[in-house]
Amino acid sequence: MKTLVIVSHPNYKDSIINKRFVDELNKYKEKYTVHIIDEEYKDAVIDIKKEQELIENHDNLILQFPFYFVNCPYLMKKWLDEVITPEWAINEHGTGEMENRKVAIGVSIGGKKEEYGKDKTYLYIVEELLRPFESTCSYIHANYRGFYPFYAAEYEPTKEDIDKASKEYIKFIDSI
Ligand SMILES: Cc1cc2nc3c(=O)[nH]c(=O)nc-3n(C[C@H](O)[C@H](O)[C@H](O)COP(=O)(O)O)c2cc1C
């Protein structure tokens, strides 16, 4: 079955990294469905049933977003809060829709890797900052498979850097 990639970017039209990642994913439409929720829900009113059915009709789930205040942007959080309801995701018989589903993250990060960690600007490494997602996956019995980071997005990455990362991102998704 195909992989579903949920993309949230409040300013997608000006995005460089996330847009390039989406372009790469769209080269393989037989493998990935890319769903840009900010484009779909300009009024931020999410069709919960439609989103749940999308997940049900796919295998793995990727959450892709730019790091905003060391978190996902608001619409991704709203999407998680409203779509991933415990009664749909898990049930006592172990047949909930998120049970054992592989989940991973693709995140673009403005800061450099060296800015993340103890005594650095952001105090913690990105793996630590993404723990709420890892922990949520545990709670809903999903299988958290880690993340692919693109660092230093705000330090004028070259086209070659971004092209290379797009291909690594695809490899990461295929390897989870
Ligand atoms: C409101 C806002 C908050 C941000 N917070 C962070 C942050 O906490 N850490 C960081 O490294 N970059 C931060 N950034 C930079 C974005 O992560 C970066 O611009 C984005 O990942 C680039 O991806 P794009 O080319 O797809 O827009 C922030 C940007 C904005 C607009």
The ligand as an SDF file (V2000), in Angstrom:
LIG
                    3D

 31 33  0  0  0  0  0  0  0  0999 V2000
    7.1900   31.2860   13.1760 C   0  0  0  0  0  0  0  0  0  0  0  0
    8.4930   30.5920   12.8740 C   0  0  0  0  0  0  0  0  0  0  0  0
    9.0990   29.8700   13.8740 C   0  0  0  0  0  0  0  0  0  0  0  0
   10.3060   29.2070   13.6230 C   0  0  0  0  0  0  0  0  0  0  0  0
   10.8800   28.4940   14.6350 N   0  0  0  0  0  0  0  0  0  0  0  0
   12.0650   27.8590   14.4040 C   0  0  0  0  0  0  0  0  0  0  0  0
   12.6840   27.1040   15.4490 C   0  0  0  0  0  0  0  0  0  0  0  0
   12.1950   26.9990   16.5650 O   0  0  0  0  0  0  0  0  0  0  0  0
   13.8710   26.5040   15.1810 N   0  0  0  0  0  0  0  0  0  0  0  0
   14.4660   26.5840   13.9500 C   0  0  0  0  0  0  0  0  0  0  0  0
   15.5410   26.0090   13.7670 O   0  0  0  0  0  0  0  0  0  0  0  0
   13.8760   27.2610   12.9230 N   0  0  0  0  0  0  0  0  0  0  0  0
   12.7040   27.9010   13.1310 C   0  0  0  0  0  0  0  0  0  0  0  0
   12.0880   28.5750   12.1070 N   0  0  0  0  0  0  0  0  0  0  0  0
   12.6630   28.4990   10.7540 C   0  0  0  0  0  0  0  0  0  0  0  0
   11.9320   27.4630    9.8970 C   0  0  0  0  0  0  0  0  0  0  0  0
   12.0360   26.1890   10.4860 O   0  0  0  0  0  0  0  0  0  0  0  0
   12.5070   27.4290    8.4830 C   0  0  0  0  0  0  0  0  0  0  0  0
   12.3160   28.7020    7.9040 O   0  0  0  0  0  0  0  0  0  0  0  0
   11.8350   26.3690    7.6300 C   0  0  0  0  0  0  0  0  0  0  0  0
   12.1190   25.0930    8.1400 O   0  0  0  0  0  0  0  0  0  0  0  0
   12.3160   26.4140    6.2070 C   0  0  0  0  0  0  0  0  0  0  0  0
   11.5620   25.5110    5.4230 O   0  0  0  0  0  0  0  0  0  0  0  0
   10.7980   26.0020    4.1060 P   0  0  0  0  0  0  0  0  0  0  0  0
   11.8540   26.4160    3.1040 O   0  0  0  0  0  0  0  0  0  0  0  0
   10.0030   24.8300    3.6310 O   0  0  0  0  0  0  0  0  0  0  0  0
    9.9350   27.1700    4.4970 O   0  0  0  0  0  0  0  0  0  0  0  0
   10.9100   29.2790   12.3390 C   0  0  0  0  0  0  0  0  0  0  0  0
   10.2730   30.0130   11.3310 C   0  0  0  0  0  0  0  0  0  0  0  0
    9.0970   30.6710   11.5920 C   0  0  0  0  0  0  0  0  0  0  0  0
    8.4350   31.4640   10.4880 C   0  0  0  0  0  0  0  0  0  0  0  0
  1  2  1  0
  2  3  1  0
  2 30  2  0
  3  4  2  0
  4  5  1  0
  4 28  1  0
  5  6  2  0
  6  7  1  0
  6 13  1  0
  7  8  2  0
  7  9  1  0
  9 10  1  0
 10 11  2  0
 10 12  1  0
 12 13  2  0
 13 14  1  0
 14 15  1  0
 14 28  1  0
 15 16  1  0
 16 17  1  0
 16 18  1  0
 18 19  1  0
 18 20  1  0
 20 21  1  0
 20 22  1  0
 22 23  1  0
 23 24  1  0
 24 25  2  0
 24 26  1  0
 24 27  1  0
 28 29  2  0
 29 30  1  0
 30 31  1  0
M  END
$$$$
